[in-house]
Amino acid sequence: MKREVNIGGVKIGGNNPVAIQSMCNTDTRDAAATVAQIKKLEDAGCEIIRVAVPDMEAAEAVKKIRSQINIPLVTDIHFDYRLALECMKNGADKVRINPGNIGDKSRVKQVVDMAKAGGIPIRIGVNGGSLDKKLLEKYGGVTADALVESAMEHIAILDELNFFDVVVSIKVSDVPTTLAAYRKFHEISDIPLHIGVTEAGTLRSGTIKSAVGIGALLAEGIGDTMRVSLTADPVEEVYAAYDIQKVLGLRSGVKLVSCPTCGRTQINLIDIANEVEKRISNIEKPIKVAVMGCAVNGPGEAREADIGIAGGNGVGLIFKKGEILRKVPEDKIIDELMLEIEKMI
């Protein structure tokens, strides 16, 4: 079992749920825009949010941002230890910084001392682009062994300073390498893992990559917090993260079953299924909804669901627990289905 780490009231590791994270793509120096985006992410179900801190102006904006949001705030810092100090002073709940990249031991000690005093965890974030040249030469490139060794080098610096409130991520854009690295690290350390596939891609390709990579790790019991990294609106990252966890039974919520359509389909099933999926996305009650296109598999699948529809020629049957409730016209079918779902939640 992984050690427990408290990130601004959200605990990860131990027996805690896998917390869902995202990262703002706003300019952190624009506190108003950043807060507005975080509010949207909170509404979508984000549990921890991270912002980039490239300079002192951004670090100073952390105070204003933190005072206006409800979820823990993580600051992403590279190289400059002074930014970490300023962010912690201004209310950051965790800092993402690699100890080996911020200068000599005295600088690292300043960061660690402030983190200890404030109960602020540090995330060590290793990726292919951050590997030291000596490791690239030793392993002949970006490999799982190189990534794990890099993480252990950073951890050793904190261990020497008796700082153990640590989270680690070991991510590259290649799924097999990412999986191998996380598996290796999981076997040798009790430090909680922030999992993901970095630079995964666009909404479509990135979601697939993340579902395969993150899903495989979660299925093996690896991972304590997660971020789906997409070239898209960060809200989509949160939706994808929830969906991945729901598929694995790690989160409760509505499960949608819909058929792939075929020549027997006589209603506009694709649009109906997409609209139903959109309307049920924020429902947390664990119910199963079936949206089926014809009488061949439709009634059977709908019978197995808590609630569902089976389409016909411009009409649909609404089923509940295997019982037909009524027949409705195609243009009313979504509203009628939602009425029945609302009665169940």
NORPE-V443668 format. One record per residue. RES is the residue in one letter. SS is DSSP state (2 for helix, 1 for strand, 0 for the rest). PHI is phi in degrees with one decimal (NA if undefined). BURIAL is # if it has 24 or more other ideal C-beta (glycine too) atoms within 12 Angstrom, else .. Layout:
# NORPE-V443668
RES_SS_PHI_BURIAL ; RES_SS_PHI_BURIAL
This chain:
# NORPE-V443668
M_0_NA_. ; K_0_-77.7_# ; R_0_-65.2_. ; E_0_-91.1_# ; V_1_-126.9_# ; N_1_-102.3_# ; I_1_-108.3_# ; G_0_55.4_# ; G_0_99.4_. ; V_1_-97.8_# ; K_1_-92.7_# ; I_1_-124.5_# ; G_0_80.6_# ; G_0_56.7_. ; N_0_-102.0_. ; N_0_-77.2_. ; P_0_-61.6_# ; V_0_-76.0_# ; A_1_-73.5_# ; I_1_-98.9_# ; Q_1_-117.5_# ; S_1_-147.3_# ; M_1_-135.4_# ; C_0_-67.0_# ; N_0_-110.7_# ; T_0_-82.2_# ; D_0_-77.9_. ; T_0_-58.5_# ; R_0_-65.3_. ; D_0_-90.9_. ; A_2_-61.7_# ; A_2_-63.1_. ; A_2_-65.5_. ; T_2_-67.7_# ; V_2_-62.2_# ; A_2_-60.2_. ; Q_2_-69.2_# ; I_2_-62.8_# ; K_2_-60.2_. ; K_2_-63.8_# ; L_2_-68.6_# ; E_2_-58.9_# ; D_2_-62.0_. ; A_2_-77.4_# ; G_0_112.8_# ; C_0_-63.5_# ; E_0_-110.4_# ; I_1_-143.9_# ; I_1_-123.5_# ; R_1_-120.7_# ; V_1_-128.5_# ; A_1_-79.7_# ; V_0_-126.3_# ; P_0_-83.2_. ; D_0_-154.3_. ; M_2_-66.5_. ; E_2_-62.0_. ; A_2_-66.4_# ; A_2_-62.9_# ; E_2_-69.6_# ; A_2_-69.8_# ; V_2_-56.6_# ; K_2_-60.5_# ; K_2_-68.6_# ; I_2_-65.3_# ; R_2_-60.4_# ; S_0_-72.2_. ; Q_0_-114.2_. ; I_0_-121.9_# ; N_0_-105.6_. ; I_0_-95.0_# ; P_1_-59.5_# ; L_1_-112.9_# ; V_1_-109.0_# ; T_1_-107.9_# ; D_1_-101.5_# ; I_0_-128.8_# ; H_0_-125.4_# ; F_0_75.7_. ; D_0_-95.9_# ; Y_2_-63.2_# ; R_2_-63.7_. ; L_2_-66.9_# ; A_2_-64.5_# ; L_2_-61.9_# ; E_2_-66.1_# ; C_2_-64.2_# ; M_2_-65.8_# ; K_2_-61.4_# ; N_0_-95.8_# ; G_0_108.3_# ; A_0_-59.9_# ; D_0_-90.4_# ; K_1_-160.9_# ; V_1_-119.9_# ; R_1_-104.3_# ; I_0_-156.0_# ; N_0_-95.1_# ; P_2_-55.6_# ; G_2_-74.4_# ; N_2_-111.0_# ; I_0_-114.9_# ; G_0_108.6_. ; D_0_-72.5_. ; K_2_-61.7_. ; S_2_-64.8_. ; R_2_-70.7_# ; V_2_-60.7_# ; K_2_-62.8_. ; Q_2_-61.7_# ; V_2_-65.3_# ; V_2_-63.6_# ; D_2_-60.7_. ; M_2_-68.5_# ; A_2_-63.5_# ; K_2_-59.8_. ; A_2_-62.5_. ; G_2_-98.4_# ; G_0_62.2_. ; I_0_-105.0_# ; P_1_-71.1_# ; I_1_-119.0_# ; R_1_-100.3_# ; I_1_-89.4_# ; G_1_-112.9_# ; V_1_-102.7_# ; N_1_-142.6_# ; G_2_-57.4_# ; G_2_-75.4_. ; S_2_-100.7_# ; L_0_-70.7_# ; D_0_-67.0_. ; K_2_-59.0_. ; K_2_-64.9_. ; L_2_-73.9_# ; L_2_-62.5_. ; E_2_-71.5_. ; K_2_-63.0_. ; Y_2_-104.9_. ; G_0_72.3_. ; G_0_130.8_. ; V_0_-82.6_# ; T_0_-124.5_# ; A_2_-60.2_# ; D_2_-64.1_# ; A_2_-65.3_# ; L_2_-64.2_# ; V_2_-66.4_# ; E_2_-63.0_# ; S_2_-60.6_# ; A_2_-59.8_# ; M_2_-66.4_# ; E_2_-65.7_# ; H_2_-66.4_# ; I_2_-61.1_# ; A_2_-60.2_. ; I_2_-62.9_# ; L_2_-71.9_# ; D_2_-58.1_. ; E_2_-61.0_. ; L_0_-96.7_# ; N_0_55.8_. ; F_0_-113.6_# ; F_0_-125.4_# ; D_0_-85.2_# ; V_1_-124.6_# ; V_1_-125.7_# ; V_1_-126.6_# ; S_1_-125.1_# ; I_1_-137.0_# ; K_1_-126.6_# ; V_0_-134.7_# ; S_0_-81.8_# ; D_0_-88.2_# ; V_2_-63.5_# ; P_2_-58.7_. ; T_2_-66.6_# ; T_2_-61.1_# ; L_2_-59.3_# ; A_2_-62.8_# ; A_2_-66.4_# ; Y_2_-63.3_# ; R_2_-62.5_# ; K_2_-63.0_# ; F_2_-66.6_# ; H_2_-56.9_# ; E_2_-74.4_. ; I_2_-111.1_. ; S_0_-142.5_# ; D_0_-99.9_. ; I_0_-74.5_# ; P_1_-59.3_# ; L_1_-110.2_# ; H_1_-91.8_# ; I_1_-106.6_# ; G_0_169.4_# ; V_0_-115.6_# ; T_0_-75.3_# ; E_0_48.4_# ; A_0_-66.7_# ; G_0_128.8_# ; T_1_-74.7_. ; L_2_-53.2_. ; R_2_-75.3_. ; S_2_-69.5_. ; G_2_-68.4_# ; T_2_-66.8_# ; I_2_-62.9_. ; K_2_-58.5_# ; S_2_-68.0_# ; A_2_-61.8_# ; V_2_-69.0_# ; G_2_-70.1_# ; I_2_-67.5_# ; G_2_-60.2_# ; A_2_-62.7_# ; L_2_-65.7_# ; L_2_-61.9_# ; A_2_-63.8_. ; E_0_-93.9_. ; G_0_80.9_. ; I_0_-105.3_# ; G_0_123.1_# ; D_0_-121.4_# ; T_1_-151.5_# ; M_1_-146.5_# ; R_1_-134.1_# ; V_0_-89.9_# ; S_0_-95.1_# ; L_0_-126.9_# ; T_1_-83.4_. ; A_0_-167.3_# ; D_0_-57.2_. ; P_2_-55.7_# ; V_2_-58.7_# ; E_2_-65.0_# ; E_2_-63.7_# ; V_2_-67.5_# ; Y_2_-58.6_# ; A_2_-63.5_# ; A_2_-61.9_# ; Y_2_-61.9_# ; D_2_-62.1_# ; I_2_-60.3_# ; Q_2_-68.8_# ; K_2_-64.6_# ; V_2_-59.6_. ; L_0_-89.1_# ; G_0_76.7_. ; L_0_-88.4_# ; R_0_-131.6_# ; S_0_-87.4_. ; G_0_153.8_# ; V_0_-70.9_# ; K_1_-108.4_# ; L_1_-100.4_# ; V_1_-113.5_# ; S_1_-142.2_# ; C_0_-81.5_# ; P_0_-78.5_. ; T_0_70.6_# ; C_0_-159.4_. ; G_0_-65.9_. ; R_0_-81.1_. ; T_0_-67.9_# ; Q_0_-121.0_. ; I_0_-128.1_# ; N_0_-78.8_. ; L_2_-66.6_# ; I_2_-61.3_. ; D_2_-65.6_. ; I_2_-63.7_# ; A_2_-63.7_# ; N_2_-63.8_. ; E_2_-68.9_. ; V_2_-62.7_# ; E_2_-57.9_# ; K_2_-63.4_. ; R_2_-72.6_. ; I_2_-97.7_# ; S_0_-60.4_# ; N_0_-101.2_. ; I_0_-82.1_# ; E_0_-97.0_. ; K_0_-67.4_. ; P_0_-78.0_. ; I_0_-117.3_# ; K_1_-108.4_# ; V_1_-115.2_# ; A_1_-110.6_# ; V_1_-124.2_# ; M_1_-117.5_# ; G_0_-99.3_# ; C_0_-155.3_# ; A_0_-85.9_# ; V_0_-73.7_. ; N_0_-103.6_# ; G_2_-53.7_# ; P_2_-59.5_# ; G_2_-64.9_. ; E_2_-65.5_# ; A_2_-63.4_# ; R_2_-66.4_# ; E_2_-77.8_. ; A_0_-88.1_# ; D_0_-69.1_# ; I_1_-153.2_# ; G_1_-175.3_# ; I_1_-127.2_# ; A_1_-129.9_# ; G_1_-81.2_# ; G_0_-133.0_# ; N_0_-84.0_. ; G_0_77.6_. ; V_1_-136.3_. ; G_1_-146.4_# ; L_1_-99.1_# ; I_1_-99.5_# ; F_1_-109.4_# ; K_1_-137.2_# ; K_0_52.6_. ; G_0_85.6_. ; E_1_-104.3_. ; I_1_-72.0_. ; L_1_-88.5_. ; R_1_-172.9_. ; K_1_-103.1_. ; V_1_-133.6_# ; P_1_-65.3_. ; E_2_-56.8_# ; D_2_-73.1_. ; K_2_-111.2_. ; I_2_-65.9_# ; I_2_-68.7_# ; D_2_-60.5_. ; E_2_-67.6_# ; L_2_-62.9_# ; M_2_-64.1_# ; L_2_-60.3_. ; E_2_-70.7_# ; I_2_-63.9_# ; E_2_-62.1_. ; K_2_-69.1_. ; M_2_-95.1_. ; I_0_-113.0_.
